[in-house]
């Protein structure tokens, strides 16, 4: 039953029948279209000229049916692809329709064909141009940048929910969200790294069960997403009174958060580094420095979270700003720190 040789057509009769049916179907389709168009044309014409009559309407339907059948039967199988094809087929349809219309109205047949051909060519050209334009944009495919291309360009491809896995990702996000990493951190003698267990142990921190950095200060309400520490000064740097440097450690879990939160955290830690750079950690006691620099940085983070609509983080930052006293000396103002950031992007 599934042998394809059982369905061959040695005589060609089925092919001829199929071709005939196709031609009939095209003619019928042309008849219907011609009738509908003619009906619409007559109704519009009669409404404008106030010349309605049932006889005229019937006559218009007959002209439309004959014209539609003729144009469908003669040109329905022709290809109208492209602008030139649409003009040619349009002119032929118009010539046939114009000639038939002229005969029914007792006008010169060839004049009717000529007028119809010109109008058909124009309509065919317009529809062909529209069709070609639509086809061009439908088939036009944009040049896509692949994930591999972005990785080769150094972009961090972690999405919300994915932890950072390397310092390169942290610095890449700084580049994309805060400002030029190399220049900005060099301006305050700072470097930013992804925090590891060894780093946390060296400063009496640890990761909690959710992967966040567990805070030792109750004012931080449980955990932090980064911290900044001063670099050890050598006797040589003391001798030449060099500005103090710092290291910022970023929690891997910061990669889970939105760009707005990343901006707030990285900018927050940059402010701590700036305060160390200008010597405030030396001028103030450790307790006072920690309180004032945190109050200042949390005020900054509160503003950023408000701008980017991270409401939960905004509430958290407001609470911690108040926990650290809600005020700080003018020496700890965070705004001068932003002038050290090259190509500032924090508020964009």
N, C-alpha and C positions, 0 to 999 in steps of 0.2 A: 504493500500500500504506500510505502514511502519512497518508492523508486521514482526519481525525477524523470526518467525516460518515458514514464506512463503519461506525462503531461506535455509532450512535444506536439508541434503543429506542422506536420509535413506538407499540408496543402496550402497553408498561409491564409485559410479562410478566417481563422480567429483573429489574425492580425488585421485583416481588412475590415472585419466587423468592428474591432476596437477603434481603428482610425475613423471609421464612419461615425461611431457613437461619440468620439471626442469632438469631431467637427459639429455634430448636431448639438452637443452640450454647449459649445462655444457660441453657436448661433442663437440658441435659446437664451443664454446669458446676455448676449448683445441685444436681443429683443426686449428683455425685461429692463435692461439699463436704458435703452433708447426710449422705451415707453414712459418710464418714470421721469427721465429728463425732459421729454417733450411735454408731459403733463405739467411739470413745474414751470417750464418756460411759458406755456400758454396761460396758466393761471396768473403769473406775474404780469405778462403782457396785457391781459384783459383787465386786470385791476388798475394798471397804470392808465390804459386808454379807454376804460369803461366800455369794452366791446365783447363782454362775455356772451357766449351762446353754447348750448349743448352740442349743436352741430359742429361748431368750430372746435370745441373741446375734443369730440370724437375724431374729427379729421386730424387734429394734432396728435392724438394717440396713435392713429394709423400711420402717420408719417414717422413718428418715433419708432414704432415697431419695425417698419420696413427698413428704416435707416439703421437701426440697431442690429437687425439680423444681417444686413449687408456688410456693415463694418465688422461685425463679429465673425462672420463666416470667411471674409476675405483677408482680414488682418489679425484675427485673434491668435493665430499660431505663429505670427512673426515676432521676432525678438526686438524689444525696444530698449535694450540695454545701452546705457551711456547717453550723452546729450544728443549726438547725431542720430542714433537710433530712435530716440523719442521724437525728434523733429520729423523724421521720415514717416514713421507710423502715424504721427499726429496729422501730417499733411494729407496722407492717404485717407484716413478716417474723415477728415474735414472735407476733402474733395467729394467723397461718396455722399456724405450727409448733405453737402451743399447742392450737389446735382439732383438728388432725390427731392429735396425741399423745393428747388426751382421748378421741377416738373409738376409737382402738386400745386404750385402757385402760378403755373403757366408763364414762367419766366425762362430766359435763355439758359439751357442746361449747362453749357460750357462756362458761362459767366458765373453760374452758381457753383460749379466745381472749382473755379479759380478762387472765388471768394472763400469758399469752404476750406480750400487747401491752405490759403494764407493764414486764415484764423486757426486752423488745426495745427499748422506748423508752429505758430506762436504759442498756442496752449501747450503743445507737446514739448516745446523748448523750455517753457516755464516749469512744467511738471517734471521734466527730465532734470533740470538744474536743481530743483528742490530735492528730488529723489537722490541725485548723485551726492549732493551736499550731506544729506542725512546718512547715506551709505558710508561716506568718507569718515564722518565723525563716529559712526557706529563701529567701524572696523579699526579706527585709529587706536592703538594701544600705547599708553604712556610708558616712558622708560622708567622702570622701577629700580629703586635702590634696594639691594638685598641686605639681609642681616649680616652676611659676610662682609659686604662693603662697609657697613657701619662699624663693625668690629675692627676692621683694618684701619679705620679712621680714628680709633680710640674711644668711641662712644660707649658709655655704660648701658648695657641692654637689659639690666635687671628691671623687672616690672614690679608694681605694687604687690607685695606678698613674698618677694624673693629677697633673701639676705645678701648683703655684699659678701663677696668671697675673696676680694683682693684690694690692696691699697690703690691700684690703678683705677678701679671702679670708683672709689671714693673721690680721687682727684679729678677723674673725668666728669663726675657730677658737679664738683666745684666749678670746673671750667664752664659747664653748660648752664648752671643755675646761679652761681654767685659772681664769678669774674675770672680773669686769667689767673690760673693757679700759680704758675711759676713766678710771675711778677708780683702778685699780691702777697704770697707768703714770704717771698724774699724781702718785701718792703718792711716786714715786721720781724724778720729773723725767725720764721715759724715753719714747721713742716707738719703735714697732716697724714696720719696713718690709720690703717684698719686695726682696731684693738684685738689683741690675742690674749689667751689665758696667761701667758708669761708677762705681758704688759700689765694686766690687771693685778696679778699677784705682787708685782713690784711696787704697786701703789695702794695695796690693801683693798682692792676691789675684787669682785667676782661676778660671773654671769649667773643670773637667776634661772629658774626653770623654764622661762619663756625666751631665754636667750638675750635678755636685756642686761645692761650693766646695773648691778645692785648698788644703790647709793648708801653711803655711810652717814648721810646727813638727813635727819627727819624732815627738814624743810623741802627736800626734793620729792616728797610724797612717793617714795618707793624705788624708782629706778631713773636712770638717765640714759641719754642716747649718745653722749660723748663727754669728754673731759679734757682739760688743758693743764699741763704741768710745765714748770720752768726747766730749762736746760741747766745743767751744772756749769758754773763759770770756772774757768781756769785762772791761775794767777796772772797769766798774760792778758786775758780779757779784762781783769780787774785793773791791771796796770794802765791799760790804755782806755779805761772807762767805756768799753763797748756797751751798746744797748743789749739788754737781756733778751735771750731767745726762748722759745717755747716749743713744745710738741703737743699736738692735738691728736687724741685717740678717738676714733669714731666707732660706735657699736655696729657690728654687722647687721643688726636688726633695723638700722635706719633705712636700709634698702627696701623695707616693707612699706614705707610710708610715701605719702604724696610728695610732689615737687615742692609744695608750699611748706610742708614740715621740714623737708631737707634744707630749704633755703633758711628757715628759721634756726635750725640746729647748727648748720655750718657757719652762718653769720654770727650766731651766739658765741660759738667757740673762738671765732676769729677775734671778736671783741675782747675775750679773755687774753688772747695772745697779744693784742695791742696794748692792753693795760700792763702786761708784764714788760713789753718792749719799752714803754716809756718810763719804766722804773717804779710803778706804783706798788709792786709787791715788796720792794725794798723800803719805801717810804712809810708804808703802813704795816701794822702788825698782821700776822698771818690770818687771824680771825677777822679783823676789820677789812683786810683786802678781799677775803673770800666773800664776806657779806656784801660789800659795796659792788664788787665786779659782777656778782650774781644778780643783784637787784638791777643793775644797769643792763646786763645782757638779757634778763627776762623781760624788761620793758621793751627792748628791741624785738624779741621773739613774739611778744604779745601783739605788737603792731603788725608784724609780718603775717601772723596767723589770722589777724582780723582782715587784712587786705585780701588774702587768698581763701577766706571763708572756711578755714578748718576749725569749726566751732568747738569741737571737743578739745583740740589742742589750745585754742584760745582760752578756754576755761582753765585748763591746766596751767598755762603760763600766767594768767591773772592770779591764780592761787599762789604760785611760787614767788611771783613778784611781791605779793603782800607778805608771804612768809619770810622774805628776806628784808622786810622793813618798809617796802614800798617807796624808798627814797635813797639817794646817794649823793655824795659831794660832787660838785661840778667837775672836779678832776677826773671823775669816772664817767663822764658823758660819753655815750657810745657813738655819737655822730662823727667825731673826728676819725674814728677807726675806719669808717666807710670811705674816707678820702684816700686811704692806703690801698683800696681794692681797685685793681686795674680792670677797665671795661665792666663796670658795675652792672649786674643783671638782677640784683636781689628783688627789686620791686616791679619787674616786668612779668 
